[in-house]
């Protein structure tokens, strides 16, 4: 196979590592292999191998570099090798979270299991592939391919109704604009024609087979044309239209000989001989079969050699040429015994391949489950860390194992404290006390989240929070006052319902600058320091039950947004006389 110039250009772009370029290149390679069928695709495999040899360029390209030879091996019935390669590609695609890549591997793996005679596994893989690919239709020709192959599998198991239902589900996809090359349209129509024939609807059978033939011819898909012609020949033979049956097989044979598809050509030669024999043209049938046998013998296609030898023995018997009949019968028996021995050995190998493939699948499932568990644990640990630290600080700690203390010039600090906590606590059991604290602090946490406020800590019955860090917020003072109002109203309503079994609260607020950082190395905590924090604490200590006491600094920031009651200058321990205001 020669490499088209357009593919060379895509190849050069893909080698840059661009994900889009990698996709474009490998989509084209997959299309070429799909259309090539029995034609040697070594040049394409060699191109793909570059990404295997240069895995640092693109992980997706590495996955494709496994899939491409696996895809080609499936055409040549190298099922074990193909399954192994697809398994490796699947691991890589799963690692990079590329479900469409996993689905393409499943298409090829399903094809391999069909070749191994395990229709159940083939259906399972093809179903998984079609389900995923049809979710996105990103690789439309593969969606159509997996759909028509799954329909073929249903038909092979005799589930003709299911096969036809799936065909009708896939058929609209062929009209999508993205299906420009219409690679598998004819194959789908061919499948539908064969299924209609099995269902006994001859009119629809020939209509779809004719459409499949026309489309494959219009698109110059010669291997597909040959296949459709062969199936049409089978249809006409079943309906005893011998002239049409032989004509279609001869046309298919001419195409396959032109493309040097010698193995498929033997099928047409056998079909032609069978038609000639049905027409009592025994001598012609024998000559045709001998021609086919020479090719089959050269290619060592024993299944077809056996068909020909058995038919030759029967035809010579019809002519009363018992010598030749017996000779071909003995040759047939000897070859049959040889093939049975080989099939027995192959069956053992297939069982081994099947077991190994199943083990690989289970191993992939175990690895996937382990990765999912690790991811769950990571999410849990991240969530726990975010409960302790601000998001930016948590990220810094994860990346560098430490977090630098930072100075913030414009923040507002909120302190709350429950009044007569000890007295109220004496009226409650330990469990009731903890439950009541939890209910209150949980409500406070929800309010903080509403106003983008960072909770710092609780110490006993005290609650500390700040707005304006780690991200700056020009509304830091306004947000804190709004939150304080909601806390005040929440406690007021709770007190009205629960009476002496809950608490009264006082709240203090101050604005200014702080230093924030992590304290300790075990059970570490994020904390804030500075005169602004101390002053906020004094505001809380000088507040009254159900009141929000703010400093002059905070008042200047929000005086136009709320109503206040000026309290005058009040002595604060360690601070002297300070102007204070109640929020109305």
PAVEXRO-753499 format. One record per atom (N, C-alpha, C): x, y, z; residue in one letter. Coordinates in pm, whole numbers, plus 50000, padded with zeros to 5 digits. Example, Ala and Ser with C-alpha at 12.3 -4.5 7.8 and 13.67 -1.06 7.14 Angstrom:
# PAVEXRO-753499
513194943150780A;512304955050780A;513204967050780A;512854977550708S;513674989450714S;512905000350787S;
This chain:
# PAVEXRO-753499
500844988150000X;500005000050000X;500885012550000X;500595021949912X;501335034649908X;500645044550001X;501425053550060X;500895063350155X;500455075850081X;499175080050092X;498725092250024X;499465104550078X;499625114549991X;500315126850032X;499595133750148X;498275133350145X;497505139750253X;497815133350387X;498025120050386X;498345113150511X;499735117050560X;500665118950467X;502015123250506X;501965136650577X;501125145750529X;500975158850593X;500395157450733X;499365149050745X;498765146650877X;499765140350972X;500595131450918X;501615124550998X;502615134651056X;503075143850972X;504035153851018X;503445162651128X;502175166351114X;501515174551216X;501335166651345X;500965153851332X;500725145551449X;501985143851533X;503145143751467X;504415141851537X;504775153851626X;504015164851614X;504235176151704X;503615173451841X;502725163551848X;502075160151975X;500735166751995X;500315175351903X;499005181651913X;497915170951916X;497045171652017X;496035161152033X;495095160651912X;494695172151862X;493805172451745X;494505166251623X;495785169551604X;496535164351491X;496715149151503X;496955144351626X;497075129851649X;495775122851612X;494655128551657X;493345122751623X;493135122451472X;493395133751405X;493175134551260X;493995124051185X;495255122551224X;496125112851157X;495625098551177X;495335094951300X;494955081051326X;493545077851278X;492645087751277X;491335085151218X;491505081251070X;492405088351002X;492645085550860X;493265071750844X;494205068150931X;494835054850924X;493795043950945X;492925045751043X;491875035851070X;490945034250950X;490635045350885X;489785044750766X;490465036950654X;491745039750633X;492475032950525X;492565017850551X;492805014050676X;492864999750708X;491494993450690X;490425000550730X;489074995350715X;488744992450569X;489185001350481X;488894999650338X;489844989950271X;491064988650324X;492074980150259X;491744965450268X;491184961050382X;490864946950407X;492094938250386X;492124930150286X;493214920350272X;494504926450215X;494474939050173X;495664945350117X;496694947650227X;497974946050196X;499044947750293X;499044962150347X;498964963550479X;498914976950540X;500174979650623X;501254972550594X;502504974350669X;502974988850673X;502914996450561X;503355010450568X;502585018750672X;501305015650689X;500515022950788X;500945019150929X;501205006350950X;501655001751082X;503005007951116X;503865008951015X;505185015051037X;505055029551079X;504115036851020X;503885050851058X;503435051651204X;502495042951239X;501965042951376X;503045039651477X;504015031251437X;505065026751529X;505925038251580X;505985049251507X;506795060651551X;506325065551689X;505025065251713X;504475070051840X;504765060151953X;504905047351918X;505305037452018X;506765039652058X;507585043251961X;509015045451988X;509285059152051X;508295068052046X;508445081452104X;507245084352196X;507095076452302X;505905077552387X;505755090952459X;506875098352472X;506815111152541X;506055121752461X;505895119452331X;505245129452245X;503745129852270X;503125117952280X;501675117652295X;501245104152353X;500605104452470X;500085092052528X;498965086352441X;498165095352385X;497095090652297X;497695084052173X;498755090152117X;499435084152002X;500005070552037X;500505068952160X;501025055952205X;499905045652206X;498735049552255X;497595040352255X;497215036152114X;497165045952024X;496845042951884X;497905033751821X;499165035651861X;500245027451802X;500085012751838X;499345009651945X;499004995851981X;497744991351906X;496765000451897X;495504996951833X;495674993951684X;496485001851614X;496605000451468X;497084986451428X;498214981451480X;498614967851443X;497614957351493X;496964960151607X;495934950851655X;494764950251559X;494394961751503X;493314962451404X;493694954551280X;494934956551234X;495394949351114X;495454934251140X;495944930251257X;496044915951289X;494684909151286X;493634916651323X;492294910551323X;491864906651182X;492334914251080X;492004910950941X;492694897950898X;493864895350957X;494644883650916X;494454871851012X;493394872651095X;493024861751186X;494104858951290X;494954868751321X;495934867051429X;495264872151558X;494304864051604X;493404868651709X;494114871251842X;494994861951883X;495674863452012X;496504875952019X;497304878251915X;498144890251911X;497284902851910X;496214902351833X;495324913951824X;494694917151959X;494234906852031X;493624908952162X;494634915052258X;495864909952257X;496904915252346X;497184930052318X;497314933352189X;497594947252152X;496444956552191X;495214951952170X;494054960152206X;493954961852357X;494354951452431X;494354952352577X;495344962952624X;496534963352562X;497524973552597X;497014987552561X;496414988652444X;495875001652401X;494765006152496X;493914996752539X;492824999952630X;493345005852761X;494404999752815X;494995004852940X;495405019552925X;496055022452813X;496545036152792X;495365045752775X;494365041852696X;493205050552675X;492435052852805X;492375042652890X;491715044353018X;492495053953107X;493825052853103X;494675061653185X;494465076353149X;494275079053019X;494125093052976X;492655097052964X;491775088253013X;490325090853011X;489815093952870X;490055084552779X;489625085852640X;488665074252608X;487395075452649X;486445064252633X;486205060052489X;486285069552393X;486105065652253X;487225056452207X;488455058852257X;489575050052225X;489355036052280X;488855035452405X;488525022452466X;487475015252381X;486485022852333X;485415017052252X;485935011452120X;486875018652056X;487455013551931X;488205000451955X;488914999652068X;489584987152105X;488554975952123X;487414979452181X;486364969452203X;485794964352071X;485704973051969X;485244968651836X;486174957851783X;487474960551789X;488454950951736X;488464938251819X;488404939651952X;488394927952040X;487164919352014X;486014925951995X;484794918451963X;484914910851833X;485564917051733X;485804910351604X;486684897951625X;487684899151712X;488574887851739X;487824876251804X;486994879351903X;486254868651970X;485264862051875X;484754869751780X;483884863651678X;484684853651596X;485924857451560X;486774848251486X;487124835951566X;487214837451700X;487524825951787X;486294817551816X;485134821951766X;483904814251783X;483164817151912X;483614827051991X;482934830452115X;481984842152088X;480764838852044X;479824849252005X;479344857452125X;479254851052243X;478774858252360X;479734869652396X;481034866652401X;481994877152432X;482054887452320X;481934882652196X;481944891952082X;480804901952094X;479614897052129X;478454905852145X;478664915552261X;479244910452371X;479494918952488X;480404930652453X;481524927552387X;482484938252352X;481884947752250X;481174942352151X;480624950952047X;479494959652102X;478744954152198X;477684962152262X;478294973752339X;479354970852419X;480024981452494X;480554992252399X;481124987752288X;481694997152191X;480615005952130X;479534999652082X;478475007152016X;477805016952112X;477585012552238X;476955021252338X;477775033852360X;479095032352377X;479955043952401X;480065052752277X;480325046652163X;480535054452041X;479275062052002X;478115056052028X;476855062651991X;476515074052086X;477185074552204X;476965085652297X;477465098752236X;478605097952168X;479245110152118X;479185111351967X;479255099851897X;479355099651749X;480535107951701X;481585108951786X;482795116251746X;483505109251631X;483445095851632X;484085087751527X;482955080151459X;482215087551377X;480935082551327X;481075069551249X;482125068451166X;482245056251085X;482455044051174X;483105045951291X;483265034751383X;481955031751455X;481135041851481X;479815039551539X;478985030851445X;478995034451317X;478235026751217X;478815012651205X;480155011651204X;480794998451191X;480434989451307X;480504994851431X;480184986451547X;478714982451545X;477844991651496X;476414988551490X;476104977351391X;476674978351270X;476344968051171X;476994954651207X;478184955051271X;478794942551314X;478004935951426X;477464944051518X;476624938551623X;475354932351564X;474804938951462X;473634933251393X;474004920051326X;475194919351265X;475664906751206X;475734895651311X;476224899251430X;476344889251537X;474964884451582X;474034893651595X;472664889551630X;472114879851525X;472334883251398X;471834874651290X;472504860951293X;473814860951324X;474544848351328X;473994839151438X;473454845351545X;472844837451653X;471374834551627X;470874839051510X;469474836651476X;468514846751531X;469024857551593X;468164868051648X;467884878551539X;467124874351439X;466934882951321X;466144895751353X;465154894551443X;464364906351478X;465244916951546X;466084912351642X;466994921651710X;467994927651612X;468464919351520X;469424924051420X;468804935051335X;467574932951292X;466934942851207X;466614955651283X;466204954251410X;465914966151491X;467174974751506X;468304968251528X;469564975651542X;469964982251411X;469754975151299X;470074981051168X;469284993951147X;468014993751184X;467185005751165X;467595016851261X;468185013351375X;468695023451467X;469965029951411X;470785021851346X;472065026751293X;471865034451161X;470885030351083X;470705035850948X;470655051150944X;469935058151037X;469915072851031X;471295079151046X;472225072151113X;473575077751132X;474295079550999X;473935071350902X;474625072150772X;474295085150699X;473225092050743X;472835104650677X;473415116950747X;474165114850858X;474765126150928X;475825132650838X;475945145950843X;476975152850761X;478395147850786X;478675143650910X;480025139050944X;480405126050872X;479385118950823X;479645106150754X;479935108750606X;480945117250581X;481225121550444X;481715110150356X;482595101850411X;483205091350328X;482305079150312X;481255078250394X;480265067550381X;480935053750372X;481875051650462X;482705039650455X;481935026650473X;480995026950571X;480325014350606X;478845014350568X;478425024150489X;477015024550450X;476615012050373X;477435008450275X;477124996750193X;477124984050276X;478064983150373X;478114971250458X;476844970150542X;476354981550591X;475134981450671X;473944977150585X;473834982850466X;472734979150375X;472824964350337X;474044959550319X;474244945350285X;473754936350399X;474084940350523X;473614932950640X;472094932650644X;471474944150617X;470014944850620X;469394935950512X;470024935950393X;469524927250286X;469604912550325X;470724908450385X;470864894450426X;469854890650534X;469624899850630X;468674897050737X;467244896150682X;466904905350592X;465574904650531X;465384891350457X;466444886650393X;466374873750324X;466094862550423X;466764862950540X;466534852850643X;465104853550697X;464574865950701X;463204867750751X;462164864450645X;462624861150525X;461704857050418X;461084868450341X;461574880650359X;461044892150285X;461954894550164X;461674887550055X;462544888249938X;462574901949873X;461454908949874X;461414922149810X;462364931849878X;462264932450011X;463154941550084X;464594936550080X;464764923350079X;466124917650074X;466844922449949X;466244921049834X;466904924849710X;467014939949697X;466034947349756X;466094961949751X;467334967049826X;467574961649945X;468724966150024X;470034961149965X;470044949049911X;471254943949848X;471604952249725X;470584955949648X;470814964549530X;471374978149571X;470804983949680X;471284996849728X;472724995849779X;473034984749845X;474394982649894X;475374981849777X;474964974849673X;475814973549555X;476034987049488X;474964994549472X;475075007549406X;476005016949484X;475835017449617X;476655026449697X;478125022449694X;478395009549705X;479805005249704X;480455008149570X;479675006849461X;480215009749328X;480455024749310X;479515032849359X;479665047449346X;480875052549422X;481185046249534X;482315050549618X;483585042849586X;483525034349484X;484685026549440X;485265017949553X;484365012549636X;484775003549744X;484754989149688X;485794986049611X;485784973449536X;485714961149625X;486454960249736X;486314948349821X;484884946649873X;484244957849908X;482864957249957X;481924953149843X;482164958749725X;481354955049608X;481404939949585X;482604934349593X;482764919949572X;481984912049676X;482004916749800X;481274909749906X;479774910349882X;479274922149845X;477844923649819X;477414914849702X;478214914849594X;477904906449478X;477844891749517X;478754887549603X;478784873549648X;477504870249725X;477104879249817X;475874876949895X;474644877149805X;474654885649704X;473534885849609X;473484872949531X;474654867749497X;474684854849428X;474084843949514X;474364844249644X;473764834549736X;472254836149743X;471794848649742X;470354851149744X;469684845349619X;470284847849503X;469684842949378X;469734827749369X;470804821849423X;470894807249422X;469794801249509X;469554807349627X;468504802449716X;467134803349650X;466984813049559X;465704814849488X;465714808249349X;466754799949323X;466864791949200X;466934800549074X;467464812749089X;467694821248973X;469164819648934X;469444808448865X;470824804148846X;471644813548758X;471034819148656X;471784828048567X;472274840348644X;471374846348723X;471764857848804X;472764853848912X;472594842048969X;473504837449074X;474914836049020X;475074829848903X;476404827848847X;477004841048798X;476144849848745X;476624862948696X;477204871148810X;476514871648923X;476994879649036X;478284873949095X;478384860649100X;479614854549151X;480784856949055X;480524856748926X;481594859348829X;482084873848839X;481154883048859X;481544897048875X;482374899049002X;481964892449111X;482724893249235X;484104887149217X;484164875849145X;485434868949121X;486394877949042X;485864884948942X;486714893648859X;487334904848945X;486554910449036X;487074921049124X;488154915649215X;487894904149274X;488844898449370X;490144894049300X;490024889249179X;491234885749105X;492024898249070X;491324908949034X;492004921549002X;492744927049123X;492144925649243X;492764930649365X;493694920549430X;493834909049365X;494664898249418X;494164893349554X;492854893649572X;492234888249693X;491924873449667X;492944865249670X;492834851549620X;491984842649710X;492114844249840X;491324835849931X;489824838349914X;489354851049921X;487934853549897X;487494848749757X;488414849449660X;488064845249524X;487674830549519X;488284822249605X;487954807849605X;486484805749638X;485934814249727X;484514813249762X;483644814649637X;483974824249551X;483194826149429X;483364814449333X;484574809049327X;484814797449238X;483974785649283X;483934783149414X;483114772149466X;481644774649438X;481204787049460X;479794790449435X;479424788049288X;480304792249197X;480044790449054X;479944775649020X;480864767549075X;480834753149050X;479534746849103X;479104751349219X;477854745949275X;476654749249186X;476664761249130X;475564765149040X;475624756748912X;476824754948859X;476984746648738X;476514732348763X;476854727048881X;476414713448914X;474894712748925X;474294723148982X;472824723548995X;472174723648856X;472854729548759X;472354730148620X;472754717848538X;473314707848609X;473754695348544X;474914697448446X;475674708048465X;476874710448385X;478074704848462X;478064691448473X;479014684748563X;480464686748520X;480764685448392X;482144687048346X;482654701148374X;481794711048346X;482204724848374X;482444726848523X;481574721048605X;481714722348750X;483034716248797X;483394704648740X;484654698148780X;485844706848743X;485844712348620X;486954720948578X;487064733348667X;485924738948700X;485924750848787X;486484747548924X;486054735848978X;486534731849111X;488034729049112X;488534723049006X;489964720148998X;490774733148996X;490254743248928X;490904756348927X;490964762049069X;489814761249140X;489744766149277X;490644758449371X;490734745049346X;491554736749436X;493034740549423X;493474743549304X;494884747249284X;495234759649365X;494314769549368X;494554781749445X;494514778649594X;493494770949638X;493344767749780X;494544759749830X;495044750449747X;496194742349786X;497444751149800X;497594760549707X;498744769549713X;498704778149839X;497494782749875X;497334791349993X;497174783250122X;497024770050106X;496804761050220X;495554764850300X;494494767950227X;493204770950290X;492434757750297X;492644750350405X;492174736550411X;490654735450415X;489994745050478X;488534744350484X;487934744350343X;488484752550254X;487964753250118X;488464741450034X;489664736550064X;490154724549996X;489214712850024X;488764711650149X;487854700750186X;486524701950112X;486004714250104X;484744716150030X;484874711249886X;485994714949824X;486204711549682X;486394696549664X;487204690249751X;487454675749738X;486164667749756X;485374671549854X;484114664349877X;483174665949757X;483124678249703X;482254680549588X;482754672949464X;484074672549445X;484644665349331X;484324650449340X;484464644849459X;484154630649477X;482704627849440X;481804636549485X;480384634649454X;480074636049306X;480714645849239X;480454647849097X;480964636249012X;482144630749047X;482674619148972X;481794606848996X;481244606149118X;480334594849145X;479094595849057X;478584608249037X;477424610148950X;477724605648806X;479004607048766X;479394602948630X;479814588148624X;479624581148735X;480034566948747X;481544565148729X;482304575748752X;483764574748749X;484214571848892X;484064559048932X;484294555449071X;485764556349111X;486674554849013X;488094555549043X;488434569649094X;488054579749014X;488324593549055X;487524597249180X;486294592349188X;485464595249305X;486124590249431X;486634577749427X;487294571849543X;488594579049575X;489334582749470X;490614589549492X;490404602849564X;489414610249517X;489154623249582X;488564621449722X;487804610549740X;487234607949871X;488334604649973X;489314596349929X;490444593050016X;491264605650048X;491454613949945X;492204626349966X;491454635350066X;490134635350048X;489284643250140X;489424638150283X;489344624950304X;489434619150439X;490794621850504X;491844620550424X;493194622950477X;493344637450521X;492854646650435X;492954660750469X;492054664150588X;490874657550594X;489954659950705X;490574655850838X;491244644350839X;491914639650960X;493024649451001X;493774653850899X;494844663550927X;494264676450984X;493154680950924X;492544693350972X;491954691651112X;491354680051139X;490794677751272X;491864678251378X;493024672651347X;494144673251441X;494574687751465X;494644695151355X;495024709251366X;493974717251442X;492694713951413X;491614721151482X;491634718351632X;491974705751665X;492074702151806X;493174710351874X;494314711151806X;495424719051860X;495054733951866X;494364738351759X;493954752351755X;492944755351865X;492054745551889X;491054747451994X;491734749252129X;492784741052153X;493534742352278X;494184756052286X;494784760252171X;495414773452169X;494384784552192X;493194782852128X;492154792852143X;491674793852288X;491554782052352X;491144782052493X;492174789652576X;493444786952545X;494524793952616X;494444808952592X;494234812552463X;494114826752430X;492934833052502X;491844825552503X;490624830552566X;490854832852716X;491484822952781X;491764824052924X;492704835852950X;493764836952866X;494704848052884X;494024861552864X;493154861952762X;492444874552735X;491504878052850X;490814867752902X;489924870053015X;490704874853137X;491874868853158X;492724873153269X;493154887653251X;493464891153124X;493854905053096X;492694914553124X;491474910153084X;490294918453108X;490074920353258X;490184909253332X;489994909953478X;491064918653543X;492304917153492X;493384925353545X;493114940153521X;492604943053399X;492254956953367X;491164962053461X;490194953153490X;489104957053580X;489624959653720X;490584951153765X;491174953053897X;491924966253903X;492744968653798X;493514981153792X;492574993253791X;491504992153711X;490535002953702X;489885005453839X;489504994353907X;488884995654039X;489845001954139X;491124997854131X;492125003654220X;492295018554194X;492335022254065X;492475036354030X;491275044454080X;490085038554066X;488875045454111X;488895047254263X;489375036754335X;489455037654481X;490475048254523X;491615048554453X;492625058854482X;492045072754458X;491305074154347X;490695087054315X;489675091054420X;488875081154468X;487905084154574X;488605088754702X;489685081554736X;490435085154856X;491055099154842X;491545102154720X;492125115354696X;491065126354713X;489865123654659X;488795133454672X;488405135354818X;488385123954894X;488055125155036X;489105133255111X;490395130355082X;491465137755150X;491455152455110X;491165155154981X;491095169154936X;489945176455005X;488805169355017X;487645175455082X;487935178355228X;488645168855294X;489015170855433X;489955182755448X;490925183755356X;491885194755360X;491175208155340X;490175208355251X;489435220755225X;488535224555342X;488205214655426X;487455217955547X;488335224855650X;489655222655637X;490605228255734X;491215241255683X;491485241755552X;492235252855494X;491475259255379X;491755272055351X;491245278255227X;491795270755106X;491055271154995X;491405263354875X;492815266654826X;493155279554818X;494475283554766X;495605278454856X;495365278854986X;496385274255081X;496525259055073X;495385252255061X;495425237555050X;496205233454926X;495985240354814X;496685237054691X;498185239454705X;498545250454770X;499955253554793X;500615242954881X;499895238454982X;500415228355073X;500615215155002X;499675211454913X;499785198854837X;500975199254742X;501195210754681X;502245211754578X;503645213654636X;503725219854754X;505045223354807X;505315218254948X;504365210855007X;504505205455142X;504595216455248X;504375228855210X;504365239855306X;503605251455243X;503195261055328X;502495272855278X;503015285155351X;503415295255275X;503985307355333X;502905315755403X;503265321655518X;502365331255582X;502255343655493X;501045349855490X;500835361355402X;500195372855478X;500495384755431X;499935397055490X;498755401555404X;497625404855470X;496435409655400X;496045423055460X;495985433255377X;495825446955427X;494365451155446X;493425444555377X;492025448855383X;491115436855407X;490835434355535X;489935423355571X;489015428055682X;487985420355708X;487095422755822X;486965409755900X;487135410956033X;487135399256122X;485855399056204X;485275387256220X;484055385256300X;484345375756414X;483945379856536X;484005371156653X;482585369456707X;482215357256745X;480955355056817X;481275347256944X;480405349157045X;480595341757171X;479215339857233X;478985328157292X;477715325557359X;477765330757502X;476715338057542X;476645343957675X;476195333457776X;476785333757894X;476435324358002X;476465309857952X;477495306957875X;477625293357819X;477655282757929X;478405285458035X;478545275558143X;477205272858210X;476435283358232X;475115281658297X;474195273058210X;474165276258080X;473315268557988X;473805254057979X;475125252357976X;475705238957966X;475315230258084X;475165236458204X;474785228758323X;473385222958313X;472535229458228X;471165224558213X;471045213258111X;472125210558036X;472095200657928X;472995188857960X;472645177257905X;473545165857911X;474705168457816X;475845161457833X;476965163457740X;476565161757594X;475735151657568X;475315149157429X;474465160757378X;473535165557462X;472665176557421X;473485189257397X;474495191257480X;475345203057465X;476105202857332X;476715191557302X;477475190357177X;476545191657057X;475365185557064X;474405186456953X;473965200856930X;473755208257039X;473315222057024X;474415230856965X;475655228957012X;476775236256953X;476925233056805X;476785220156771X;476905215956631X;475835222556545X;474595222856595X;473505228756517X;473775243556492X;474245250456594X;474505264856578X;475675267456484X;476785260456507X;477975262956425X;477765258456281X;476965248156262X;476665243956123X;475895255056051X;474945260956121X;474195272056060X;475135283756029X;476065286556122X;477035297256099X;477875294155974X;478325281555963X;479135277555847X;478385279955716X;477105276455715X;476295278455593X;476215293255558X;476055301555660X;475975316155637X;477305321355583X;478415316555639X;479745320755590X;479905317355441X;479465305355403X;479575301355263X;478765310255171X;477625314955220X;476755323655141X;477425336855107X;478275342055199X;478885355155179X;480385354555150X;480875342855107X;482295341055070X;483225344855184X;482845340855305X;483625343655426X;484395331055464X;485645332755506X;486495321455543X;486375319055694X;485815307455731X;485795303755872X;487225300355914X;487675305656026X;489025302856074X;489015291456175X;488185292656280X;488175282056381X;487035284456480X;486775274356561X;485955275756681X;486835272156800X;486705279756907X;487425276757031X;486385276257141X;486045264057184X;484965262557281X;483675267457221X;483105278157279X;481845283557228X;482065296157144X;483325299357113X;483635311157031X;483825307156885X;483475316656795X;483525314056651X;484255325656585X;485295322456505X;486115332756440X;486065330956289X;485805341956216X;485775341456070X;486305354656015X;486685354755886X;487255366655824X;486865367055677X;486675379155626X;486375380955483X;487445390055424X;487895386255300X;488925394055232X;490225386455216X;490215373655255X;491385365255233X;490895350855210X;491675342455145X;492955345255079X;492785353354951X;491525354654901X;491275362954783X;490725376454830X;491205387154771X;490735400454809X;489255401954776X;488545409654860X;487115411854837X;486785426254879X;486465435054784X;486185449154819X;484955450754909X;484115440354918X;482905441155000X;483085433555130X;484325432255177X;484585423755294X;483805428155417X;483765441255442X;483045446255561X;481545444155548X;481015447355429X;479575445755403X;479165431155418X;479985422055365X;479655407655373X;479615402955518X;480595407455598X;480645403255738X;479415408455815X;479035420855794X;477875426455864X;476605418855824X;476455416055695X;475275408355651X;475235394555717X;476395388155725X;476465375055788X;476135376055936X;476655386456002X;476375388356145X;474885390256170X;474225397856083X;472775399856096X;472035386556086X;472435378055992X;471775364955977X;472035356056098X;473265356556153X;473565348756274X;472705353656390X;472625366856406X;471805372556515X;470355367956504X;469795368656381X;468395364856363X;468195349856382X;469175341856338X;469075327356357X;469005323856506X;469915329756585X;469935326956729X;468655332156797X;468165343956754X;466925349456810X;465765339956788X;465615334656663X;464525325356634X;464695312256711X;465955307656722X;466195294956793X;465875296556942X;466245308056997X;465955310857138X;464455311157163X;463695316657068X;462245317457082X;461615303557085X;462205294057011X;461655280457004X;462165271457116X;463435273057155X;464045263557249X;464225269057389X;464075281957407X;464185287857539X;465555285957601X;465585281057728X;466845280057802X;467735268557758X;467285260457659X;468135249457614X;469055253657499X;469025266457465X;470005271657368X;470635284357425X;471365291557343X;472215302257395X;471795316057343X;472215326257420X;472235339957369X;473615342257308X;473705352257218X;474975354557150X;475315369357148X;476615372157146X;477085385657120X;478125384857008X;478185395556930X;479015395456809X;479855408056804X;481135406456764X;482015417856748X;482695417556611X;482895429656553X;483455430656418X;484485441856415X;485585439356344X;486595449756322X;487245447656186X;487725458556125X;488365457955994X;489785463056002X;490645457955913X;492025462255910X;492905452255839X;494125450455891X;495065441155828X;495365429555922X;495735418055862X;496095406155941X;497215398755871X;497855389955946X;498775380055890X;498095366455904X;498145358455796X;497485345355798X;498465334555755X;498335322855817X;499215311855781X;498875299255858X;499735288955838X;499515275955901X;500345274956027X;499725269556132X;500395267556260X;500645252756281X;501905249056315X;502225235256350X;502475226456230X;502875213756259X;503125203956154X;502245191656171X;501685189756291X;500725179056315X;499415185456360X;498325180356304X;497015186256330X;497095201356307X;497755205156196X;497965219256169X;496645226656147X;496695239656169X;495495247856156X;495855260956090X;494935266156013X;495095279255949X;494585289656048X;495365300156071X;494985310056172X;495345324056124X;494815334156196X;495105348256164X;495595355256291X;496485365256272X;497065372656383X;497105387456350X;497205395356456X;497385409756439X;496455417756526X;496695430656532X;495895439656616X;494435439756572X;494185437756442X;492805437656392X;492005426456458X;492645414856475X;491975403456538X;491705406556685X;492705412256754X;492545415456896X;491415425556918X;491355435456830X;490305445656843X;488925439656817X;488825430356719X;487545423656694X;487105415956817X;488055409756887X;487735402457010X;487215412157117X;487835423957126X;487365433857224X;485965438957187X;485685440157056X;484335444157014X;483305433857061X;483645421257050X;482715410657094X;482545411057245X;483635412857319X;483575412857466X;482765424657519X;482725435557442X;481985447457485X;480595448357421X;480165437457362X;478825437157304X;477835431757408X;476565432157376X;475505426857463X;474765415757392X;473915408957466X;473145397757410X;472315402257290X;472445394757179X;471675397757060X;472135410056985X;473345415457020X;473845427556958X;475085424856872X;475245433556769X;476425433056682X;477195445856705X;478355444756768X;479165456456803X;480315457856704X;480415469356636X;481455471156536X;482345482956573X;483565482356519X;484555492856546X;484345504856456X;485065515756488X;485005527756404X;485535524756264X;486555516256254X;487145512956124X;486115506256034X;485385496656089X;484355489856009X;483215499455977X;482845507656075X;481745517156053X;482035526255934X;483285530755920X;483625539555809X;483425532555674X;483575519555671X;483455511955545X;482015509255506X;481105508855605X;479715504655573X;478665514455624X;479075526455664X;478135535655727X;476975539855637X;477175538555504X;476095542255411X;475215530355372X;475485518755428X;474755506755384X;473845501055492X;474065504955620X;473255499655729X;472905510855826X;472005507955916X;471665517556022X;472445513756148X;472885524056223X;473735521556339X;473275529756460X;473665524956575X;473475532256701X;474875534956757X;475255548056761X;476575551556813X;476565550156965X;477545542857017X;477595539957161X;478555549357235X;479305557257161X;480295565857223X;481625558557237X;482525564257314X;483835557957338X;483735549157462X;484155536857448X;484065526957555X;485435521157579X;485765518657706X;487065513257740X;487145498557697X;488235494957628X;488505481057589X;489835477057648X;489835465657716X;491035460857783X;492215460157686X;493335466557724X;494545466157644X;494505475457525X;493355482357501X;493225490957383X;492895505457420X;492405507357541X;492015520757581X;490595523957536X;490325536757516X;488985541157476X;488815539657324X;487725532757284X;487445530357142X;486005534057110X;485795540256993X;484435543056946X;483795529956901X;482535527856944X;481835515556909X;480425518756860X;479905509556776X;478575511356715X;477835497956717X;476535498756749X;475685486956731X;475045487656592X;474985476256526X;474245475656400X;472775474456434X;471955483456379X;470525483756415X;469785471856356X;
